[in-house]
Amino acid sequence: MSQLEFCIHYPFTSVAKAALEQSGIAISDRIVELALQRIKTALKEGKVAKSSALHDSEKIENIASYAAARMILGFSRNRFLINAYAVAESKRASDYLDGESDEIIDKVAGEFNIKTEEKNGNLLIPVHIYLKYSPRDVHYRLSNRELANGYVKLKSRHEKIRLIEGAIKKHMEKIPLVKSPPESIKIAAEKLKEFLPKIQRQEISFSLASGEVPPCIEKLLDSLKKHENLPHQARWYLAVYLIGRGMPMEEIVSLYSNLPDYNEKITRYQLDHAKKKGYAVPACATILTWGLCCADCKIGSPLNWQKLGKADRESLLKTGRRI
Ligand code: SF4
C-alpha cells in the first residue's frame, strides 16, 4: 500500500496530516463541497463512502475533504452532527482495517497507543486500554473476559479492530471548535441543519419529565439527548419500556432520531416489530446483567417505579440508593 493510499484510508493519522501539509493544498470551494458530501453521506448512510480516487491530485483532495469536514463540524458545534459523523468515519476506517495486514492495523492502532501482545497464541491488551475503547456491549464486559496480569485476552483479530474503531470514534468526537472559518465553511455548516433531529426531548412528552422514569431509563434518555450512540440491547430495552408505558410510536421515533446512526426506516421497522411481538419489559435482574442498571431501586421491574414514593424516587435518581 502506498503512503497516499494509507492516508486516504486513515485521514485522521499523523501521517495523513503531514501529507496534507506537504501537498500545500488550500481549502477551496471544491474541497468544501467534497467535505459537505462526505458529511451528508455519513448522516444519510451511517458510514462515510470509501474513496474511488485514481489520481494523486484526487487522493489529496479526498484527504483534504476530511480536514474540511472537521472544520465544518467544528464551526457547527452541534453534538448530534459531530457524534453521527464520528460513528460514520470510524465505521469506514474499520471496514478498511478488516482487509489490512497486521502491520497496517498496528500502525493505525499506534496512533492511539493501542498495543497488543501475542503470548502462547493469545492476543492480549492492557486492561486500561481495553476499558477505554471497548464497545458498550455485554459481549465486551470485563466480567465476560479472561484476565491475566493486567491484560485482557481478545477473542479475535476482529475484536482488536473494534477497539481501534472505538478509539477513532472517540478521537472524532473531540473536534476542536472553529471560530472564524472561511465563508464557504459557514455556508456548508448552515446546509447541514436539515439533518438535525426535528423534535427535541423536552418537546415530546410530559410523561417523560424527570422523576417519572427509573434511573436506568433516565440515563438512556440523557444519552439520547446528548446524541450518544446506544448499544443494541439498550435501544431494545428503552423501546420496550416506552411502548409498555404507552408512549405513541411517533414520539418514540422522534426520540430515536437523536441517535447518531439514526435510520428512520430501520427504526420504524424495529419498533413496529417490538410492538407487534408484545415483548415484556425485562426484570431488573436481567437489566443488571446487560450492564444497564445504575441504581439499587429494589423494585423487581422498572415498571414498578411509579409505585415508589416521591422521596425514594428523588433519592434514587440522585444517589442511586433509597433513603
Ligand atoms: S434497579 Fe431496576 S429500575 Fe432501578 S435502575 Fe436498576 S434496572 Fe432500572
Boltz pocket constraint, residues with backbone or C-beta under 6 A from the ligand:
constraints:
  - pocket:
      binder: B
      contacts: [[A, 214], [A, 215], [A, 216], [A, 217], [A, 283], [A, 284], [A, 285], [A, 287], [A, 288], [A, 292], [A, 293], [A, 294], [A, 295], [A, 296], [A, 297], [A, 298], [A, 299], [A, 300], [A, 301], [A, 302], [A, 305]]
      max_distance: 6.0
